[in-house]
Amino acid sequence: MNNRERVLASLAHRQPDRVPYHVDFTQRMHARMVDFYGDAHFAKRLGNCLTGFDLETPCGWREVAPDVWEDEFGVRWNRSIDKDIGTVCNQVITRENVYDVPFPDPDDPTRYAALEQATRERGDRVIFASLGFSLFERAWTMAGMDTVLMAMVDDPPFLHRLLDRVLDFNLRVVAHACATDVDIIRFGDDWGMQTGLIMGPRLWREFIKPRIREMYALVHAAGKRVMIHSCGKVDGVFPDLIECGVDIFNPFQPEVMDVFEVKRRYGDRLSFFGGISTQRTLPYGTVAEVRAEVRRLLDEVGRNGGYIAAPSHAIPDGAKPENVAAMIEVLQTQ
């Protein structure tokens, strides 16, 4: 099997010849691994089975002050510490201007040019298109976390208006992405804390569930697969996600859920992407512990398909380079 065949077999819940995998890094950790290997191009030799592309315009970000970047929605991000995403430092939408703030153009062809080229030159990899900040996160980054959470209780009409604007934008983007030969549409929307849903299941089902159902249905209508990336303990709504049409769940964090039990309960209906601990084992474990964890995941979670092995997030700066190298070695030598 080649990498593409491995991924597609696993997502069809068939046993591939070896478990497909994907390894990604934060900027700082990537730099540390370059130093560790003494090789600026080490990432090209990882053997990743998937390649992802963000559904953003090439000029979607601009630096407006030192270490402050503005995205295409007008949200400003302070990247003085977190170089990958940053911290929101302005408020774009209020309850008064929710209809007035302009959104980017979802029909801009430059948003899809890199994806279209990649699908023509895919080689043996599966291609996924990423729509980050796809609903709840887009709303709170534009209006403020406190505003959005309070509005769920004290001003639902405002929040429904905002979420519907985000949904309308997303549906156009998804339709364009699905018109390419992409394999998977990946939605990013963090709903969880370490202990459960930020807004709780009742409000999640009122504000989030109907809209993700609509987006995911559009993906399936085009014959593509749906992946959701949602950090935190969100397994309480796995039955809802299955109902809405999720095919692949990421990041599959072992710190907040029993990944072996979750695979046992839902592995006939969901595939999982992640599972290798970035909060415990990679930063604090030994090389032997890393190897044992990765091998157990490959053997148990990878059994009968439905699994793409990966760190539970882009590997952060706190990981030990020797642990990361041990993980990569186990993945590559299955």
FENQUI-V300007 format. One line per field, one symbol per residue. psi: psi as a letter, one per 40 degrees, with the letter a starting at -180 (. if undefined). burial: + if it has 9 or more other ideal C-beta (glycine too) atoms within 8 Angstrom, else -. Layout:
psi: ???
burial: ???
This chain:
psi: iidddddddddefihidihiihhiiiddddddddddefhefddeedfieihihigiidfeiiheihehihaeeehhhhfdchedcahheihdhiddededhiiiheehdededdddddddfdbfihhihhgifecdddddddehdddddddddegddddddddddddddddddddddeeafidhhhhhgheiaeeahdeidddddddddddddddddddddefiihhhhhiageededdddddeehdhhieghedeigdddddddeeeeiiihbdhheecdddeiidddddddddddddddehfafhhhiieihhideihddddddddddddf.
burial: --+++++++++-+--+--+++++-++-+++-+++-+-----+---+-++++++-+-+---+-+----++++-+++++++------+-+---++----+--+--+-+----+++-++-++--+--+++++++--++++++++++---++++++---+-++++++++++-++++++++++-+-+++++++++++---++-+---+++++++-++++++++++-+-+++++++-+++--++-+++-+++++++++++-++-+--++--++--+++++++++-++++-+-+-+++-+++-++-+++--++++++++++++--+-+-+++++++++---
